[in-house]
Amino acid sequence: MIRLLRIAFWAAVLFAFTMAVLPHPPQVPVWDKLQHMTAFFVITVLGRAAYHEISRKILLPALIGFGGVIELVQMVPALHRDSDWHDLLADIVAVVAALAIASLLERFRAAPAD
């Protein structure tokens, strides 16, 4: 199961990066920030499940850094993409929310049953 989760995590990371750097990505009639939040929420959940042994203190900055790298790459003029710090903010909100929810679920699962 862990192997499958790790494959899904890296596939999601690759998909998100590819969509972010395509010069002409498919147009989806959904608010751009919602697309960012959905992608980073999914990546974070998969990352936490696939690499549970990695501390949230490492996962959090790593995923935020990934969002930052995407925005830096989008600054390359040849890509014809727009870098926007609001996109990074949406990524950060999604990562923090996903890790908070995962933490609550982990505590709930660890709580002794009465």
C-alpha positions in Angstrom: 0.0 0.0 0.0 2.8 2.4 0.9 4.4 1.8 -2.5 1.1 2.7 -4.3 0.8 5.8 -2.2 4.3 6.9 -3.1 3.7 6.3 -6.8 0.5 8.4 -6.5 2.3 11.1 -4.6 5.1 11.5 -7.2 2.6 11.2 -10.1 0.6 14.1 -8.5 3.7 16.2 -8.1 4.8 15.5 -11.7 1.3 16.3 -13.0 1.1 19.5 -11.0 4.5 20.7 -12.2 3.8 19.8 -15.8 0.5 21.6 -15.8 2.2 24.6 -14.2 4.9 24.9 -16.8 3.0 24.1 -20.0 3.0 27.2 -22.2 -0.7 26.6 -23.0 -2.3 24.4 -20.4 -5.9 23.2 -20.8 -8.4 25.8 -19.8 -10.6 24.6 -16.9 -13.6 26.7 -16.0 -12.7 26.7 -12.3 -11.2 29.5 -10.3 -7.4 29.4 -10.6 -6.8 29.6 -6.8 -9.2 26.7 -6.3 -7.1 24.7 -8.8 -4.0 25.5 -6.8 -5.6 24.6 -3.5 -7.0 21.4 -4.8 -3.7 20.3 -6.3 -1.6 21.1 -3.2 -4.2 19.6 -0.8 -4.1 16.3 -2.7 -0.3 16.4 -2.9 -0.1 17.1 0.8 -2.5 14.3 1.8 -0.7 11.8 -0.5 2.7 13.0 0.8 1.6 12.6 4.4 0.2 9.1 3.8 3.1 7.9 1.6 5.9 9.3 3.8 4.3 9.2 7.3 7.7 8.8 8.8 8.7 12.3 7.6 7.9 15.0 10.1 5.4 17.6 9.3 8.1 20.1 10.1 9.9 18.8 7.0 6.9 18.2 4.8 5.5 21.7 5.3 8.5 23.7 4.0 9.2 21.1 1.3 5.8 21.4 -0.2 5.7 25.2 0.2 9.1 25.2 -1.5 7.7 23.2 -4.4 5.0 25.8 -4.8 7.7 28.5 -4.8 9.7 26.7 -7.4 6.6 26.5 -9.6 6.2 30.3 -9.3 9.9 30.9 -10.1 9.8 28.6 -13.1 6.7 30.5 -14.4 8.8 33.6 -14.5 10.7 32.2 -17.5 9.5 34.3 -20.4 9.6 31.5 -22.9 6.9 29.7 -21.0 4.4 32.5 -21.4 3.1 31.9 -17.9 2.4 34.4 -15.1 4.0 34.0 -11.8 1.7 35.2 -9.0 2.4 35.3 -5.3 -1.3 34.8 -4.7 -0.9 31.3 -6.3 1.8 30.5 -3.8 -0.4 31.8 -1.0 -3.2 29.4 -2.2 -0.7 26.6 -2.2 0.4 27.4 1.4 -3.2 27.6 2.6 -3.9 24.1 1.1 -0.7 22.6 2.6 -1.4 23.9 6.1 -5.1 22.9 5.9 -4.2 19.4 4.7 -1.6 18.9 7.4 -3.9 20.2 10.1 -6.7 17.8 9.0 -4.2 14.9 8.8 -2.9 15.8 12.3 -6.4 15.7 13.7 -7.2 12.4 12.0 -4.0 10.9 13.3 -4.8 12.0 16.9 -8.3 10.6 16.6 -7.0 7.3 15.3 -4.4 7.2 18.1 -6.9 8.0 20.9 -7.8 4.9 23.0 -11.4 3.6 22.5 -13.6 3.8 25.6 
